[in-house]
Amino acid sequence: MPSADVDARALIGDGTSVWHLAQIREYARIGAECIVGRGAYIGTGVKLGDRCKVQNSALIYEPAILGEGVFIGPGVVLTNDLYPRAITEDGRLKAATDWEATGVTIGRGAAIGARAVCVAPVTIGDWATVAAGAVVTRDVPAFALVAGVPARQIAWVGPAGRKLELRDGRYVCPATGTEFIETEGVLSHA
């Protein structure tokens, strides 16, 4: 899209679409077959795996890393500053050298709902789902469904995105029939 601002030093994979008013900063690496929505911001050096979808007005600050097939809903924010301040203790305007960016890491197939905020440093596990409007302040296990402020786990979900059903001591995906077992708070394929 001609109205997008894509730095010449960014790497954009084959078949990726970048929409109106999106900004992709220097050294960002966007995988193949991704969609970057209208007004989305992808920070310096951010990495997106193949087939990711970043919806309109999402803000992905460096040094975020998104695995393959990650969904980022509209208005999602991935932060990068543990101690945000505009000025130093002595009143000088903070420069890039006055802070160290820390990122959010999102695993394969995970989904972050509209207007959710992930406060760095956190890791969202493979196939996890963060509900719309949630504020994630700690790591989210693979396959977990988290919601609220702060986000808390409320269920397990499978790769189809559906809430898993507990049947005879196993978690079962109602869409695919795939079975999972939970061992000490960790879900894995049965």
DARATA-V744558 format. One record per residue. N is the residue number from 1. PHI is phi in radians with two decimals (999 if undefined). D_LAST is the distance of its C-alpha to the last C-alpha in whole Angstrom. Layout:
<<N;PHI;D_LAST> <N;PHI;D_LAST>>
//
This chain:
<<1;999;45> <2;-1.10;48> <3;-1.49;48> <4;-1.34;45> <5;-1.93;46> <6;-1.96;44> <7;-1.09;45> <8;-1.09;46> <9;-1.56;44> <10;-1.36;41> <11;-1.89;38> <12;-2.04;37> <13;-1.26;35> <14;-1.04;36> <15;1.34;35> <16;-1.44;35> <17;-1.92;37> <18;-2.11;39> <19;-1.63;41> <20;-0.78;44> <21;1.14;45> <22;-1.24;42> <23;-2.21;42> <24;-2.11;40> <25;-1.43;42> <26;-1.01;43> <27;1.15;40> <28;-1.16;37> <29;-2.16;35> <30;-1.86;33> <31;-1.21;31> <32;-1.33;31> <33;1.01;31> <34;-1.60;31> <35;-2.22;33> <36;-1.97;35> <37;-1.32;37> <38;-0.98;40> <39;1.25;41> <40;-1.27;38> <41;-2.14;39> <42;-2.07;37> <43;-1.28;38> <44;-0.95;40> <45;1.30;37> <46;-1.09;34> <47;-2.09;31> <48;-2.05;29> <49;-1.26;27> <50;-1.13;27> <51;0.96;27> <52;-1.53;27> <53;-2.22;29> <54;-1.96;31> <55;-1.34;33> <56;-0.92;37> <57;1.11;38> <58;-1.30;35> <59;-2.12;36> <60;-1.97;34> <61;-1.53;36> <62;-1.14;36> <63;-1.78;34> <64;-1.04;31> <65;-2.29;28> <66;-2.01;26> <67;-1.28;23> <68;-1.13;23> <69;1.20;23> <70;-1.39;24> <71;-1.88;25> <72;-2.03;28> <73;-1.25;30> <74;-1.04;34> <75;1.27;36> <76;-1.16;33> <77;-2.21;34> <78;-1.90;32> <79;-1.41;35> <80;-2.62;36> <81;-2.29;39> <82;-1.18;38> <83;-2.24;42> <84;-1.20;43> <85;-2.60;47> <86;-1.42;50> <87;-2.22;52> <88;-1.40;52> <89;-1.04;53> <90;-1.64;57> <91;1.62;57> <92;-1.33;56> <93;-1.09;54> <94;-1.15;51> <95;-1.86;50> <96;-0.98;47> <97;-1.35;48> <98;-1.57;48> <99;-2.63;44> <100;-2.02;41> <101;-1.19;38> <102;-2.24;35> <103;-1.99;32> <104;-1.84;29> <105;-2.03;26> <106;-2.17;23> <107;-1.38;20> <108;-0.90;19> <109;1.27;19> <110;-1.24;20> <111;-2.29;23> <112;-2.01;26> <113;-1.25;27> <114;-0.88;31> <115;1.08;33> <116;-1.25;31> <117;-2.18;32> <118;-1.93;30> <119;-1.61;32> <120;-1.12;32> <121;-1.62;31> <122;-2.37;27> <123;-2.11;24> <124;-1.82;22> <125;-1.25;18> <126;-0.92;16> <127;1.07;16> <128;-1.23;17> <129;-2.27;20> <130;-1.85;24> <131;-1.16;26> <132;-0.95;29> <133;1.38;32> <134;-1.24;29> <135;-2.10;31> <136;-1.61;28> <137;-2.07;30> <138;-2.55;27> <139;-1.00;23> <140;-2.02;21> <141;-1.17;17> <142;-0.96;15> <143;1.23;13> <144;-1.39;16> <145;-1.89;19> <146;-2.08;22> <147;-2.64;26> <148;1.74;29> <149;-2.31;32> <150;-1.25;30> <151;-1.14;27> <152;-2.32;25> <153;-1.22;21> <154;-2.08;21> <155;-2.98;17> <156;-1.97;14> <157;-2.28;14> <158;-1.76;12> <159;-1.01;14> <160;-1.34;16> <161;1.51;18> <162;-1.51;17> <163;-1.13;16> <164;-1.34;13> <165;-1.85;14> <166;-1.45;13> <167;-2.36;13> <168;0.90;13> <169;1.39;11> <170;-2.16;8> <171;-1.63;9> <172;-2.20;10> <173;-1.37;12> <174;-1.20;15> <175;-1.51;16> <176;-2.03;14> <177;1.40;11> <178;-1.09;8> <179;-1.86;5> <180;-2.32;5> <181;-2.16;5> <182;-1.88;9> <183;-2.28;11> <184;0.90;14> <185;1.38;15> <186;-2.09;12> <187;-1.73;9> <188;-2.52;6> <189;-1.07;4> <190;-1.27;0>>
//
